[in-house]
Amino acid sequence: MKRGRFVYCLGAVLFACPVAARAQSPPTPVVGFLHPASADRFAPHVAAFREGLSEHGYFEGRNLKIEYRWAEGHGDRLKEMAADLARRQVAVLAAPGGGFAAVVAKAATTTIPILFIAGPNPVEVGLVSSISRPGGNATGVAMESTEMLAKRLELLRELVPHTTKVAMLMSPAFTVEKYEREFVRSKELIGLKLANGADYEQQFAAAAKDGARGLIVSADANFTAHHERIVGLAAKYGMPAVYPWRQYAAVGGLASYGPSLVEAYRQIGRYAGRILKGAHPETMPVEAPNTFELVLNLKTAQSLGLEVPDSLKAIANEKLE
């Protein structure tokens, strides 16, 4: 072979090799992210989700794409958003915005792995067959329980010891009667069951008229999406309140107690990374929260004329002045 011809052929081979390699490289995996709230309110949580993924070597914009769908507080949009992500055949569908978002996601697909952060018991709402062995295409973190609500009521008793009638903001699936039967001994509860934000003012006014002088709030993601409004109404109607997440206390809520929501997003990020590496959700146990936090807003307590016990100050993870 002539030297010129040899050099030409060698160059062609060297040029073709990286092209072939690029053609054979696996496609970038896509993770769907479905949420009932808005992106600006959950920026730290999404960052934690990405951190969890990074622990397994997945980095958004480098070797991973995330398709975000934010319902902006309009729960009726979730169904079509979930269907859209299912049509796109994402590798994993994260639906961390409470039990309702997870149920909508599960209705959209029986094959794509789903990761949830659910408030109520995920077995009771049909997300999994059991906590230890989910058995289907969904798993995640179970955040809420009636015991957690009982703890918030306990804290309210310490903050407002003479209040005998308390309003409880809960998802429509929850029953005050069951809660009273199992956990309440000395307080009457007024249940506020709200499907959307339009009912808040009317329900708060009715509860105040009925004599409610305190409030506890469940961890429903629809409430979290409207947390500033809820805190404002509690102040307007003079209801000292204990909330599930820190962001309530950060905007003026009296106190919050519950699992660290940011850490829960990191937990499902880790699960997403494991699934992308080949794990199957049906054998991945539903995790419990691993971090809890009590936040007290001392400025709000002062404005309400409340004396926060030293015992609570001593165990608080954070005290907002």
C-alpha positions in Angstrom: 0.0 0.0 0.0 1.3 3.4 -0.9 2.3 5.6 2.1 -0.3 8.3 1.2 -3.0 5.7 1.0 -2.0 4.2 4.3 -2.0 7.6 6.1 -5.4 8.4 4.6 -6.9 5.0 5.8 -5.4 5.4 9.3 -6.9 8.8 9.6 -10.3 7.6 8.5 -10.2 4.8 11.1 -9.1 7.2 13.9 -11.8 9.7 12.9 -14.5 7.0 12.8 -13.7 5.4 16.2 -14.8 8.3 18.4 -17.9 8.8 16.2 -18.8 5.1 16.7 -18.1 5.4 20.4 -20.4 8.3 20.7 -23.1 6.5 18.8 -22.8 3.5 21.1 -22.8 5.5 24.4 -25.9 5.0 26.5 -28.6 7.8 26.4 -28.7 10.3 29.3 -31.3 9.0 31.8 -34.3 11.3 32.5 -35.9 11.7 35.9 -39.5 13.1 36.1 -40.3 15.4 39.0 -43.9 16.0 39.8 -45.0 18.5 42.5 -48.2 20.3 43.5 -46.4 23.5 44.6 -44.1 26.0 43.0 -40.4 25.8 42.3 -39.4 29.0 44.2 -40.9 27.6 47.5 -39.1 24.3 47.2 -35.6 25.3 45.9 -33.7 24.0 49.0 -35.7 20.7 48.8 -34.9 20.2 45.1 -31.2 20.9 45.8 -31.3 18.2 48.5 -32.9 15.8 46.0 -30.1 16.5 43.5 -27.5 15.9 46.3 -29.0 12.5 47.0 -28.7 11.6 43.3 -25.1 12.9 43.3 -24.1 10.4 46.0 -24.7 7.7 43.4 -22.8 9.6 40.6 -25.7 11.3 38.9 -25.4 15.1 38.2 -28.1 17.1 36.6 -26.8 18.7 33.3 -23.8 16.3 33.1 -25.1 12.7 33.0 -28.7 13.2 34.0 -31.7 15.2 32.9 -34.6 16.2 35.2 -38.0 17.1 33.8 -39.8 19.3 36.3 -43.6 19.7 36.4 -44.8 22.2 39.0 -48.6 22.6 39.5 -48.2 26.0 41.2 -50.8 25.1 43.9 -53.4 23.8 41.4 -53.8 20.1 42.3 -56.1 19.6 39.3 -53.1 20.0 37.0 -51.3 17.0 38.4 -53.1 14.3 36.5 -52.2 15.6 33.1 -48.6 16.4 34.2 -48.2 12.9 35.5 -49.6 11.5 32.2 -47.2 13.6 30.2 -44.2 12.3 32.2 -45.4 8.7 31.8 -45.7 9.2 28.0 -42.1 10.5 27.9 -41.1 7.2 29.6 -38.9 8.8 32.2 -36.6 6.4 34.0 -37.9 7.4 37.4 -40.9 9.5 38.5 -40.4 11.4 41.7 -43.6 12.7 43.2 -42.6 14.1 46.6 -45.5 16.5 47.1 -47.6 14.4 49.5 -49.8 11.4 49.2 -52.2 12.9 46.6 -49.4 13.6 44.1 -48.0 10.1 44.6 -51.5 8.5 44.1 -51.9 10.5 40.8 -48.4 9.4 39.7 -49.2 5.8 40.4 -52.5 6.0 38.5 -50.5 7.3 35.5 -48.1 4.3 35.2 -47.7 0.8 36.6 -44.2 0.3 35.2 -42.1 3.4 35.8 -40.6 3.5 39.3 -42.3 6.1 41.5 -40.7 7.8 44.5 -42.9 9.5 47.0 -42.8 11.5 50.2 -46.2 10.7 51.6 -48.0 12.1 54.6 -50.5 9.4 55.4 -49.7 5.7 55.8 -48.7 4.6 52.2 -50.3 1.2 52.7 -53.7 2.6 53.7 -53.8 4.9 50.6 -52.8 2.0 48.3 -49.3 3.2 47.3 -47.5 0.0 48.6 -48.5 -3.4 49.8 -46.3 -3.2 52.9 -43.7 -0.9 54.3 -40.9 -3.5 54.3 -41.6 -4.9 50.8 -43.6 -2.4 48.7 -44.4 -5.0 46.0 -45.1 -2.7 43.2 -43.6 0.2 41.3 -43.6 2.8 44.2 -41.5 3.4 47.3 -40.2 6.4 49.2 -40.5 8.1 52.6 -43.5 8.0 54.9 -43.5 11.3 56.8 -46.8 11.7 58.7 -48.7 9.7 61.3 -51.4 10.3 63.8 -48.6 10.1 66.5 -46.9 13.1 64.9 -50.2 15.1 65.1 -50.4 14.0 68.7 -47.0 15.4 69.4 -48.0 18.8 67.8 -51.1 18.8 70.1 -48.8 18.1 73.1 -46.6 21.1 72.2 -49.7 23.3 71.8 -50.8 22.2 75.3 -47.4 23.4 76.6 -47.5 26.7 74.7 -51.2 27.4 75.4 -52.1 25.3 78.5 -55.6 26.7 79.1 -57.0 26.3 75.6 -59.7 23.6 75.5 -60.9 23.9 71.9 -58.5 23.5 69.0 -58.9 23.6 65.3 -57.1 20.9 63.3 -56.3 21.5 59.6 -56.2 18.1 57.9 -56.5 16.4 54.5 -60.1 15.3 53.6 -59.1 11.6 54.1 -58.4 12.1 57.9 -61.1 11.9 60.5 -61.2 13.9 63.7 -63.2 11.2 65.4 -60.4 8.6 65.0 -57.8 11.1 66.2 -59.9 12.1 69.3 -60.6 8.4 70.1 -56.9 7.5 70.0 -55.1 10.5 71.3 -57.2 13.3 72.7 -58.3 13.4 76.3 -58.8 17.0 77.4 -59.4 19.1 74.3 -62.2 19.3 71.8 -61.1 19.3 68.2 -62.7 21.2 65.3 -61.8 19.6 62.0 -61.0 21.9 59.1 -61.1 19.8 55.9 -60.0 21.8 53.0 -59.6 20.6 49.4 -58.3 23.9 48.1 -57.2 27.4 49.2 -60.5 29.0 48.4 -62.1 27.7 51.5 -59.5 28.9 54.0 -60.9 32.2 55.1 -64.4 30.8 55.6 -63.2 27.8 57.5 -60.9 29.8 59.8 -63.7 32.3 60.5 -66.2 29.5 61.4 -63.6 27.8 63.7 -62.9 31.0 65.5 -66.7 31.7 65.9 -67.0 28.1 67.3 -64.5 29.0 70.0 -61.2 27.5 68.7 -58.2 29.2 70.4 -55.5 27.1 68.9 -54.5 25.3 65.7 -52.5 22.2 64.6 -51.8 21.6 61.0 -51.1 18.3 59.2 -48.4 17.7 56.7 -50.5 17.8 53.6 -48.6 19.3 50.7 -51.5 21.4 49.5 -51.4 23.2 52.9 -47.6 23.7 52.5 -48.2 25.3 49.2 -50.4 27.9 51.0 -48.4 28.1 54.2 -48.0 31.9 54.2 -51.8 32.3 53.9 -52.4 29.8 56.6 -50.0 31.5 59.0 -51.6 34.9 58.2 -55.1 33.6 58.9 -54.0 32.0 62.2 -52.6 35.4 63.2 -55.7 37.2 62.1 -58.0 35.0 64.1 -55.7 34.8 67.2 -54.9 31.1 66.9 -51.5 30.0 68.3 -50.5 27.1 66.0 -48.1 24.3 65.7 -47.2 23.4 62.2 -45.4 20.4 60.5 -42.5 22.2 58.7 -40.0 24.9 59.4 -41.2 27.2 56.6 -44.3 27.9 58.6 -42.3 29.2 61.6 -40.0 31.1 59.2 -42.9 33.2 58.0 -44.4 33.9 61.4 -45.9 30.7 62.6 -45.6 30.1 66.4 -43.9 26.7 66.2 -43.2 23.7 64.0 -42.4 20.1 64.7 -41.9 17.3 62.3 -39.4 15.4 60.2 -36.9 17.5 58.2 -38.6 17.8 54.8 -35.3 18.8 53.1 -33.6 15.6 54.4 -36.6 13.5 53.1 -35.9 14.9 49.6 -32.3 13.9 50.0 -33.5 10.4 50.9 -35.6 9.9 47.8 -32.7 11.4 45.7 -30.6 8.5 47.0 -33.3 6.0 46.1 -33.5 7.5 42.6 -29.8 7.0 42.2 -30.1 3.4 43.3 -32.9 2.7 40.9 -31.0 4.3 38.0 -28.2 1.8 38.8 -30.6 -1.1 38.6 -32.4 -1.4 41.9 -36.2 -2.3 41.9 -38.7 -0.3 44.0 -40.7 -3.4 44.9 -37.9 -4.6 47.1 -36.8 -1.2 48.5 -38.5 -0.6 51.9 -40.4 2.6 52.5 -38.1 4.6 54.7 -39.0 6.5 57.9 -37.7 10.1 58.3 -34.2 10.2 59.9 -34.2 13.8 61.1 -36.7 15.7 63.2 -36.8 19.3 64.2 -38.5 21.7 66.6 -38.6 25.3 65.6 -39.9 28.1 67.9 -40.7 31.6 66.7 -40.1 33.6 69.9 -41.1 36.9 68.3 -44.5 35.5 67.4 -44.9 34.1 70.9 -44.2 37.5 72.3 -46.8 39.2 70.0 -49.4 36.6 71.1 -48.5 37.3 74.8 -47.3 33.7 75.3 -44.5 32.6 77.6 -42.5 29.8 76.0 -41.5 27.3 78.7 -37.7 27.0 79.2 -38.1 23.2 78.7 -39.2 23.8 75.1 -36.4 26.3 74.5 -33.9 23.8 75.7 -34.8 21.1 73.2 -35.6 23.4 70.2 -33.4 22.9 67.2 -33.9 26.5 66.2 -35.3 29.6 68.0 -36.3 32.5 65.7 -36.1 35.9 67.3 
